[in-house]
C-alpha cells in the first residue's frame, strides 16, 4: 500500500528499537545466572530479595533523575556530592541545631533543589558543557560538606538522627516501613519465615516494604509517565535531541533543562534522606561515585549519552541489574572486587549496543 | 490591489560593525511563491531570521496584513502566522514523526490535574496531513531519521500548514536533495501555494526557483537588486545578479555555459 521500497518491518526489529530491550535481556540473563550459581545461598529467600531489592531501589532513585536529565541532553556529576551534602545538612540542622526533623528535611530539599537550579542556570547561561560545570560542583559540594560537618560537630560522621526522628511524620515517609500487617499476615500463613529467638521472636524476617522501595517505584512510574505520555516529556526528548530545532518551534528548552537539573537534585536528596533515616546518621563521605553509578544504570537502560533517546523503565532495569549483581556476587561468595570488572564490561557492551540501535532507528549505515 | 501578507520595508541589520543587511524590501502576497535568491553570505539567513522573529531589525519596518508589527521571539512570529522551515533544523531525527509534528503544540487530554498527550488524535492527524502532502507513512511512530531528506522537509511543511501558517518561509529546502526528492518538494510548494498560503522560497539554485516562483528577488551583499515577475527575467540574468555580475559571466564563458 505504501512505498514499494520500504520493507515490512518485522516484529523483532520493532522490538529491537525499543530503548529498554537491552536492559530487559540483561535482567533476564542476570537472574538466570544467579539462580544457577547462587540459587541455594539464600539470595532468593525473602531476606535475600529484600537485600538486593533495597540496593536496587537506591540505584533506581538516582537513576530516574539522571535518566531524564541525560535524555534532556545534560549530565550531572554532582549527584554523589549532593547526597553527602543533603545528608549532612539534615543531620546538622536536626541534631546540632535542634530543628525538628521534618523542617530539616524540607530545608535540605529546598537547598539542594536550589543548587540543582544553580547548576542548570550556569550550564544554560555559560553554554559550557554540563560535564565541566557539574564536575566543579562535585568538588565544591564535597568540600563544603566536610567543612560544614567539621565546623559544627568536629567530626565527619554525625549520629543521633534516629533519636531525633522518633515519631516525626516526615521522617517516616523516608525511613519507615509500610504494610507491616500484611507481612505479619504472610508470616502467620507460613509464607514468610519468622524470627525464632530474641526480642523479635514471632515477627516476620522481612518487616514490611521499606519506604525507600516505595520512593523508587513512585519515581520510576512518575518518570516513565512524564517522559512518554506528557507534553513536557516530548519537550525533554526535543531539548536533548536538538535544542536549536526545539527552540525554533517554541519549546522552552532552557526551562526544561533547568527543571531537569532540579529534578536530579531532588532525587539525590530523596536518596540522602532515606539513607540518613535508615542509618540514623549522616557522613560527609556518603554518596561517593554515585553519579557514575547512576549514569551507568541509565546507559545500561538504553539511553544515548548524547541525549534525545532513552527510557526510564530501562534505567530502572539497569538499577535492578546493578543491585542484583552487586549483592549476588556477595551471596555467591565471589571476590567482591570482581564487581567492578563486571561493571566496566557491561558498560562497554551497553554503549556498543546502544550505538548500533541508534543506527537502526535513524537508518544510518 | 490587495495588501501583502507580510511586507518588509528597508530592513537593516547590523551586527556590531558589520552591516549584514543594508536596506532590504520584500513582500509576499496570498497564494504566491516569492523566491529570494542569493549566493552564500549574501544575507539570506539573516533576512529570514529577521522575518521569523529570531533577530530584531536595526532599522526598517515590518507589516503583517497591513499592520505594523515587531516580533519578540520566533514563537511570536508563529502566532502571527509566519512559519519557517529551516534546512537542517527542521526535524529531530531520533523522535517519531508524530512527536516531531506536534512538538511544542501537543494535543492533550486531561483527567483532574493530570494532562497527557492525546496520541490517538496526534497519530491520526499526522497520518492524514502527511497523506495530503503525498507521503504515505508506514506508521506515525517511526523515527524521522528513517525518512529521506525530502520527506523530512515535507513533514515540516505539513506541520506549518496544519498549524495555520499564512506565510511559509522555506530556507533552502532543496539544496541537499537529489533530483526526485527535489521535484517532490517543489510539487509540495506548488500545492501549498494553491491553498492560498504565501511562500517565501529561499534558494541559490536558479532552476529550482524558476520552476515554482511567481516573483524573484535577488539579494547580494546585504542589498536587493530589485524584484522581477515571472516571465520578465531570464535564468541567466538571475544568475548574474546573484553572483554580482561580470566575474561569473567570464567564468561561464570558460565553462561552456554549464552553471
Interface residues (C-beta under 8 A of the other chain):
Chain A: X1 X2 X3 X6 X9 X17 X225 X229 X230 X231 X233 X234 X235 X237 X238 X241 X242 X244 X245 X246 X247 X248 X249 X250 X251 X304 X308 X309 X358 X361 X362 X363 X364
Chain B: X74 X75 X78 X84 X86 X89 X90 X91 X92 X93 X94 X95 X99 X102 X103 X104 X105 X106 X108 X115 X116 X117 X119 X136 X137 X138 X143 X145 X146
